[in-house]
Amino acid sequence: MRQRKILGRPSITKSQKNKLIRLYQINNLSVRDIAKMCNMKTSTAYKYLKKANIQRSR
């Protein structure tokens, strides 16, 4: 039986999601800065903040 290749970029880990949310809620940093710290694109950071129902305040 052949194994199939998994396509696409791997999803971010739970610890990365938690770090993203924690940094956004606690610090006065922009989403762009936080995304750089977490090694992800800005659009990915916005996507996970939206999924966590966090309002954009900045």
Jmol script that loads the backbone (N, CA, C; Angstrom):
load data "model"
ATOM      1  N   MET A   1       0.845  -1.177   0.000  1.00  0.00           N
ATOM      2  CA  MET A   1       0.000   0.000   0.000  1.00  0.00           C
ATOM      3  C   MET A   1       0.894   1.246   0.000  1.00  0.00           C
ATOM      4  N   ARG A   2       0.563   2.199  -0.842  1.00  0.00           N
ATOM      5  CA  ARG A   2       1.329   3.435  -0.940  1.00  0.00           C
ATOM      6  C   ARG A   2       0.864   4.457   0.076  1.00  0.00           C
ATOM      7  N   GLN A   3       1.825   5.143   0.638  1.00  0.00           N
ATOM      8  CA  GLN A   3       1.462   6.230   1.538  1.00  0.00           C
ATOM      9  C   GLN A   3       1.351   7.510   0.732  1.00  0.00           C
ATOM     10  N   ARG A   4       0.394   8.323   1.092  1.00  0.00           N
ATOM     11  CA  ARG A   4       0.197   9.583   0.385  1.00  0.00           C
ATOM     12  C   ARG A   4       0.996  10.690   1.046  1.00  0.00           C
ATOM     13  N   LYS A   5       1.418  11.623   0.224  1.00  0.00           N
ATOM     14  CA  LYS A   5       2.130  12.772   0.755  1.00  0.00           C
ATOM     15  C   LYS A   5       1.132  13.767   1.318  1.00  0.00           C
ATOM     16  N   ILE A   6       1.506  14.372   2.416  1.00  0.00           N
ATOM     17  CA  ILE A   6       0.678  15.409   3.005  1.00  0.00           C
ATOM     18  C   ILE A   6       1.085  16.725   2.376  1.00  0.00           C
ATOM     19  N   LEU A   7       0.131  17.384   1.751  1.00  0.00           N
ATOM     20  CA  LEU A   7       0.415  18.631   1.069  1.00  0.00           C
ATOM     21  C   LEU A   7       0.104  19.826   1.954  1.00  0.00           C
ATOM     22  N   GLY A   8       0.728  20.948   1.660  1.00  0.00           N
ATOM     23  CA  GLY A   8       0.450  22.182   2.376  1.00  0.00           C
ATOM     24  C   GLY A   8       1.397  22.389   3.540  1.00  0.00           C
ATOM     25  N   ARG A   9       1.254  23.536   4.104  1.00  0.00           N
ATOM     26  CA  ARG A   9       2.085  23.926   5.233  1.00  0.00           C
ATOM     27  C   ARG A   9       1.557  23.271   6.507  1.00  0.00           C
ATOM     28  N   PRO A  10       2.441  22.812   7.392  1.00  0.00           N
ATOM     29  CA  PRO A  10       1.947  22.235   8.652  1.00  0.00           C
ATOM     30  C   PRO A  10       1.283  23.306   9.513  1.00  0.00           C
ATOM     31  N   SER A  11       0.254  22.912  10.232  1.00  0.00           N
ATOM     32  CA  SER A  11      -0.446  23.879  11.080  1.00  0.00           C
ATOM     33  C   SER A  11       0.415  24.232  12.287  1.00  0.00           C
ATOM     34  N   ILE A  12       0.074  25.344  12.923  1.00  0.00           N
ATOM     35  CA  ILE A  12       0.865  25.771  14.068  1.00  0.00           C
ATOM     36  C   ILE A  12       0.464  24.960  15.297  1.00  0.00           C
ATOM     37  N   THR A  13       1.359  24.867  16.246  1.00  0.00           N
ATOM     38  CA  THR A  13       1.114  24.061  17.435  1.00  0.00           C
ATOM     39  C   THR A  13       0.254  24.825  18.435  1.00  0.00           C
ATOM     40  N   LYS A  14      -0.266  24.092  19.406  1.00  0.00           N
ATOM     41  CA  LYS A  14      -1.076  24.723  20.451  1.00  0.00           C
ATOM     42  C   LYS A  14      -0.263  25.731  21.251  1.00  0.00           C
ATOM     43  N   SER A  15       1.005  25.418  21.481  1.00  0.00           N
ATOM     44  CA  SER A  15       1.836  26.349  22.240  1.00  0.00           C
ATOM     45  C   SER A  15       2.048  27.645  21.462  1.00  0.00           C
ATOM     46  N   GLN A  16       2.163  27.565  20.124  1.00  0.00           N
ATOM     47  CA  GLN A  16       2.287  28.770  19.323  1.00  0.00           C
ATOM     48  C   GLN A  16       0.998  29.583  19.362  1.00  0.00           C
ATOM     49  N   LYS A  17      -0.148  28.910  19.306  1.00  0.00           N
ATOM     50  CA  LYS A  17      -1.438  29.607  19.395  1.00  0.00           C
ATOM     51  C   LYS A  17      -1.564  30.313  20.737  1.00  0.00           C
ATOM     52  N   ASN A  18      -1.226  29.600  21.811  1.00  0.00           N
ATOM     53  CA  ASN A  18      -1.327  30.189  23.141  1.00  0.00           C
ATOM     54  C   ASN A  18      -0.385  31.367  23.299  1.00  0.00           C
ATOM     55  N   LYS A  19       0.824  31.255  22.766  1.00  0.00           N
ATOM     56  CA  LYS A  19       1.794  32.342  22.837  1.00  0.00           C
ATOM     57  C   LYS A  19       1.282  33.557  22.083  1.00  0.00           C
ATOM     58  N   LEU A  20       0.731  33.338  20.907  1.00  0.00           N
ATOM     59  CA  LEU A  20       0.178  34.418  20.104  1.00  0.00           C
ATOM     60  C   LEU A  20      -0.925  35.157  20.851  1.00  0.00           C
ATOM     61  N   ILE A  21      -1.856  34.424  21.400  1.00  0.00           N
ATOM     62  CA  ILE A  21      -2.989  35.028  22.109  1.00  0.00           C
ATOM     63  C   ILE A  21      -2.514  35.751  23.363  1.00  0.00           C
ATOM     64  N   ARG A  22      -1.614  35.124  24.104  1.00  0.00           N
ATOM     65  CA  ARG A  22      -1.106  35.729  25.341  1.00  0.00           C
ATOM     66  C   ARG A  22      -0.362  37.035  25.057  1.00  0.00           C
ATOM     67  N   LEU A  23       0.497  37.017  24.051  1.00  0.00           N
ATOM     68  CA  LEU A  23       1.258  38.219  23.712  1.00  0.00           C
ATOM     69  C   LEU A  23       0.340  39.346  23.245  1.00  0.00           C
ATOM     70  N   TYR A  24      -0.703  39.011  22.508  1.00  0.00           N
ATOM     71  CA  TYR A  24      -1.615  40.034  22.003  1.00  0.00           C
ATOM     72  C   TYR A  24      -2.426  40.647  23.136  1.00  0.00           C
ATOM     73  N   GLN A  25      -2.867  39.820  24.081  1.00  0.00           N
ATOM     74  CA  GLN A  25      -3.711  40.329  25.161  1.00  0.00           C
ATOM     75  C   GLN A  25      -2.914  41.098  26.212  1.00  0.00           C
ATOM     76  N   ILE A  26      -1.704  40.663  26.507  1.00  0.00           N
ATOM     77  CA  ILE A  26      -0.938  41.255  27.597  1.00  0.00           C
ATOM     78  C   ILE A  26      -0.110  42.458  27.153  1.00  0.00           C
ATOM     79  N   ASN A  27       0.563  42.332  26.018  1.00  0.00           N
ATOM     80  CA  ASN A  27       1.508  43.362  25.602  1.00  0.00           C
ATOM     81  C   ASN A  27       0.880  44.377  24.669  1.00  0.00           C
ATOM     82  N   ASN A  28       1.542  45.495  24.539  1.00  0.00           N
ATOM     83  CA  ASN A  28       1.127  46.534  23.607  1.00  0.00           C
ATOM     84  C   ASN A  28       1.885  46.388  22.296  1.00  0.00           C
ATOM     85  N   LEU A  29       1.926  45.198  21.762  1.00  0.00           N
ATOM     86  CA  LEU A  29       2.638  44.932  20.523  1.00  0.00           C
ATOM     87  C   LEU A  29       1.651  44.817  19.366  1.00  0.00           C
ATOM     88  N   SER A  30       2.124  45.129  18.174  1.00  0.00           N
ATOM     89  CA  SER A  30       1.276  44.970  16.997  1.00  0.00           C
ATOM     90  C   SER A  30       1.222  43.494  16.606  1.00  0.00           C
ATOM     91  N   VAL A  31       0.228  43.163  15.811  1.00  0.00           N
ATOM     92  CA  VAL A  31       0.090  41.784  15.342  1.00  0.00           C
ATOM     93  C   VAL A  31       1.289  41.412  14.480  1.00  0.00           C
ATOM     94  N   ARG A  32       1.794  42.379  13.725  1.00  0.00           N
ATOM     95  CA  ARG A  32       2.963  42.127  12.877  1.00  0.00           C
ATOM     96  C   ARG A  32       4.174  41.740  13.729  1.00  0.00           C
ATOM     97  N   ASP A  33       4.407  42.466  14.825  1.00  0.00           N
ATOM     98  CA  ASP A  33       5.536  42.160  15.697  1.00  0.00           C
ATOM     99  C   ASP A  33       5.381  40.792  16.365  1.00  0.00           C
ATOM    100  N   ILE A  34       4.174  40.500  16.807  1.00  0.00           N
ATOM    101  CA  ILE A  34       3.918  39.220  17.468  1.00  0.00           C
ATOM    102  C   ILE A  34       4.082  38.071  16.472  1.00  0.00           C
ATOM    103  N   ALA A  35       3.623  38.269  15.242  1.00  0.00           N
ATOM    104  CA  ALA A  35       3.765  37.235  14.208  1.00  0.00           C
ATOM    105  C   ALA A  35       5.238  36.951  13.935  1.00  0.00           C
ATOM    106  N   LYS A  36       6.059  37.993  13.906  1.00  0.00           N
ATOM    107  CA  LYS A  36       7.498  37.788  13.706  1.00  0.00           C
ATOM    108  C   LYS A  36       8.098  36.997  14.860  1.00  0.00           C
ATOM    109  N   MET A  37       7.663  37.304  16.088  1.00  0.00           N
ATOM    110  CA  MET A  37       8.183  36.596  17.260  1.00  0.00           C
ATOM    111  C   MET A  37       7.793  35.119  17.233  1.00  0.00           C
ATOM    112  N   CYS A  38       6.630  34.813  16.683  1.00  0.00           N
ATOM    113  CA  CYS A  38       6.128  33.436  16.630  1.00  0.00           C
ATOM    114  C   CYS A  38       6.480  32.728  15.328  1.00  0.00           C
ATOM    115  N   ASN A  39       7.245  33.384  14.459  1.00  0.00           N
ATOM    116  CA  ASN A  39       7.657  32.813  13.167  1.00  0.00           C
ATOM    117  C   ASN A  39       6.473  32.392  12.308  1.00  0.00           C
ATOM    118  N   MET A  40       5.518  33.308  12.131  1.00  0.00           N
ATOM    119  CA  MET A  40       4.379  33.041  11.262  1.00  0.00           C
ATOM    120  C   MET A  40       4.038  34.311  10.500  1.00  0.00           C
ATOM    121  N   LYS A  41       3.237  34.163   9.482  1.00  0.00           N
ATOM    122  CA  LYS A  41       2.809  35.317   8.700  1.00  0.00           C
ATOM    123  C   LYS A  41       1.758  36.099   9.476  1.00  0.00           C
ATOM    124  N   THR A  42       1.654  37.379   9.131  1.00  0.00           N
ATOM    125  CA  THR A  42       0.688  38.253   9.796  1.00  0.00           C
ATOM    126  C   THR A  42      -0.738  37.761   9.561  1.00  0.00           C
ATOM    127  N   SER A  43      -1.031  37.303   8.360  1.00  0.00           N
ATOM    128  CA  SER A  43      -2.376  36.823   8.056  1.00  0.00           C
ATOM    129  C   SER A  43      -2.735  35.593   8.888  1.00  0.00           C
ATOM    130  N   THR A  44      -1.752  34.748   9.154  1.00  0.00           N
ATOM    131  CA  THR A  44      -1.980  33.574   9.998  1.00  0.00           C
ATOM    132  C   THR A  44      -2.291  34.005  11.428  1.00  0.00           C
ATOM    133  N   ALA A  45      -1.562  34.996  11.915  1.00  0.00           N
ATOM    134  CA  ALA A  45      -1.798  35.496  13.270  1.00  0.00           C
ATOM    135  C   ALA A  45      -3.208  36.066  13.389  1.00  0.00           C
ATOM    136  N   TYR A  46      -3.616  36.861  12.390  1.00  0.00           N
ATOM    137  CA  TYR A  46      -4.979  37.413  12.401  1.00  0.00           C
ATOM    138  C   TYR A  46      -6.017  36.299  12.359  1.00  0.00           C
ATOM    139  N   LYS A  47      -5.757  35.258  11.574  1.00  0.00           N
ATOM    140  CA  LYS A  47      -6.704  34.146  11.454  1.00  0.00           C
ATOM    141  C   LYS A  47      -6.927  33.468  12.805  1.00  0.00           C
ATOM    142  N   TYR A  48      -5.843  33.202  13.533  1.00  0.00           N
ATOM    143  CA  TYR A  48      -5.987  32.517  14.813  1.00  0.00           C
ATOM    144  C   TYR A  48      -6.541  33.422  15.899  1.00  0.00           C
ATOM    145  N   LEU A  49      -6.276  34.717  15.816  1.00  0.00           N
ATOM    146  CA  LEU A  49      -6.898  35.649  16.762  1.00  0.00           C
ATOM    147  C   LEU A  49      -8.402  35.723  16.509  1.00  0.00           C
ATOM    148  N   LYS A  50      -8.784  35.689  15.250  1.00  0.00           N
ATOM    149  CA  LYS A  50     -10.210  35.714  14.906  1.00  0.00           C
ATOM    150  C   LYS A  50     -10.899  34.440  15.378  1.00  0.00           C
ATOM    151  N   LYS A  51     -10.243  33.280  15.192  1.00  0.00           N
ATOM    152  CA  LYS A  51     -10.814  32.013  15.650  1.00  0.00           C
ATOM    153  C   LYS A  51     -10.993  31.974  17.160  1.00  0.00           C
ATOM    154  N   ALA A  52     -10.120  32.697  17.878  1.00  0.00           N
ATOM    155  CA  ALA A  52     -10.205  32.734  19.336  1.00  0.00           C
ATOM    156  C   ALA A  52     -11.185  33.808  19.820  1.00  0.00           C
ATOM    157  N   ASN A  53     -11.893  34.452  18.880  1.00  0.00           N
ATOM    158  CA  ASN A  53     -12.862  35.510  19.191  1.00  0.00           C
ATOM    159  C   ASN A  53     -12.242  36.665  19.960  1.00  0.00           C
ATOM    160  N   ILE A  54     -11.060  37.063  19.562  1.00  0.00           N
ATOM    161  CA  ILE A  54     -10.386  38.194  20.191  1.00  0.00           C
ATOM    162  C   ILE A  54     -10.595  39.404  19.296  1.00  0.00           C
ATOM    163  N   GLN A  55     -11.138  40.458  19.891  1.00  0.00           N
ATOM    164  CA  GLN A  55     -11.422  41.681  19.155  1.00  0.00           C
ATOM    165  C   GLN A  55     -10.144  42.438  18.855  1.00  0.00           C
ATOM    166  N   ARG A  56     -10.063  43.011  17.664  1.00  0.00           N
ATOM    167  CA  ARG A  56      -8.909  43.842  17.317  1.00  0.00           C
ATOM    168  C   ARG A  56      -9.084  45.178  17.995  1.00  0.00           C
ATOM    169  N   SER A  57      -8.139  45.515  18.843  1.00  0.00           N
ATOM    170  CA  SER A  57      -8.237  46.763  19.598  1.00  0.00           C
ATOM    171  C   SER A  57      -7.225  47.790  19.149  1.00  0.00           C
ATOM    172  N   ARG A  58      -6.332  47.415  18.238  1.00  0.00           N
ATOM    173  CA  ARG A  58      -5.282  48.331  17.797  1.00  0.00           C
ATOM    174  C   ARG A  58      -5.283  48.465  16.318  1.00  0.00           C
TER     175      ARG A  58
END
end "model"
wireframe off; spacefill off
backbone 0.3
color backbone group
